[in-house]
Amino acid sequence: MEIFDTHTYLNADDFAGREAEELALAKEMGVTRHNVVGFDAPTIKRAIELAEEYPEIYATIGWHPTEAGSYNQEVEDMIVANL
């Protein structure tokens, strides 16, 4: 059986520099695909970078409601440009 992890945060600072190690560990447990969620500017950027670097990663980008106060046209342009 192959497992698709639909909501991961390998783009969080806690995993910086350990992404390959975490992916290898997940693969040992049968997780073969990952959806990395970007919810603010830094995590969106990192999710996209990871998806470009690792074929088993897909990026989902959006803006979390807790970040609503910092949403602006620049953010919207960044999101639209990466769709």
Secondary structure, 3 states (H helix, E strand, C coil): CCEEEEEECCCCHHHCCCHHHHHHHHHHCCEEEEEEEECCHHHHHHHHHHHHHCCCEEEEECCCHHHHHHCCHHHHHHHHHCC
